[in-house]
Structures are given as structure tokens and as C-alpha cells.
Amino acid sequence: MLGWFRALLPREDRFFDLFEAHVSVLVQAAEALEQLLKGGDEVEKHCRTIIELEDQADEITRKVMDGVHRSFITPFDRGDIKDLIESLDDAIDTMNKTVKAVTLFEQRSFEPRMQEMGAVIVQAARLTAEAIPLLKKLSANAGRLQDLAREVTKVEGRADELHQDGLKELFRRHGQSDSMAFIIGSEIYGQLEKVVDRLEDVANEISGIVVENV
């Protein structure tokens, strides 16, 4: 009787499918951002790709939120589910804000350290994509999940270094002669740093879920 009743309840495992769908979109957006930062004639194309992917991510986030409200049983705490999907969504939202800055200032070329930050963002996104499926079996994967969270933190530290060094270089070249170039460069660097910060937030959420449930 109990088994029949549980069969009628919303399935809990779809949350994992939605998390994986979202992080797949996130990785695609990170790769598009990396390509965008190479500059040239295809900047607008990559901008459009990120905007479209952000829309897809928003739809997945909406489904997760609906599921949180409708599900009788969830794989872990509802608040953790909400915080995890929101942190994933914040990361791609910040990529979209980077696109808005690039579009607003009509940028078609980017500093070498911006391009390095693009590679760092892809690295952090791929680490996140490796971690998300492991949440299905928290106890068995607890050690690896914590290792991946620490790796993302290290990547974030590298992004901080690139951000700081990039701003210094911008100021040396433009601080006294071209204030607008410095302002635009600073804005783009700032948005790129925030992308990695948001990916670190995801890692922290995952680490917290492990601690609470294992």
C-alpha cells in the first residue's frame, strides 16, 4: 500500500536531471564566453549564444523551483536545492552581464589576461559539471565532491590574480592618457571576476550539502 502511494508522488530524481541540464548549459556558456574573449568578427555571435543559453538556464531554474514546491519527497533539504540552483543560475546570469558590458561598449578586442580569465572560467565550469552528477550518491562521492570544491576555490584564486594584474596593466597603459579605456577594461575585468566568484559559490553550496548530509 505504501509503495503504491509513493508511486503517485512526484519523483525526486528529476532534480538531479535538472541540475545536470543546467550545468551543461553553464559549461556551454562558459565556452562561448572564452571564444568571445578571443575577439574579432564573431563576438556578436558568441554574445547571442550566451543570451540564448541564459534563457535556457532560466527555464531549467523555473522547473526546479516548481519541483521544490510540488514534491513531497526531495533528495536533500529544499533550501539546499533552492540555493544550489540559484547559485548555478547566478553564474550564467553574470556571464550575461559580461555580454551586456561588451555590447554596451562595443568591444571587439580583449586584453590577454581577460582571455586567460575566460579559460579559467571554463575550467571552473567543467569542475562544477564533474561535481553535479556525483550528488546522486553523496556518501559514496563525498571525498571527491570536497576535492572538486577545493579545486574550484584554487581556480578562483588564479582568477583574482589575473584580475589584479590586468587592472595594473590597464592603469599603466591607460590610467593617465585614456580614462575611458581604463573604465571599460575595468568593468569587463570586474564582470569576469564575478563569474568565477559565482562558480565558487556553487562549489561552496555543494560542499555544504556534503557536510549536512554525510
C-alpha angles and dihedrals in degrees: 000000000000091000091052091050093049090050089062093054122094110273115254097205094073088078089069091049090051093047090052092047090051096048090048088057089046092055091048090052091049091051090049090050091052090052091046091056090059085072128205133105096329098061092103092050092053090046090055091048092055092047091052092047091049089056090052090050091051090054092051090049090052091053091051092050091049089050093051090056096043103040121096091195125037128185091238139352114325091228090055091050090051093046093047096051091043092052090049090049092047089058094056091040088058091051086055090052088054088054090051091053092048091049095044093052094037093232119182100164130049139198118262091244091052087056090049089051088054089057090047090052091053090050092052092045092052092049088052090049089053091051101048099068090049090067088078088075105030099170095048093045101037095110095048092046091054091047091053091048089053091049091054089051090054090050089051089054090054090050090053090054092050091048093051095044091046093053091049091052091047091052093048091053103034110012095097102025110035114023093175092057088051093048093049093046091048091052093052093045089050094052092048091051090050090054090059091044089055091050088052087053088058090051090051091050090051092048090050092051090053093050093048097046107034 
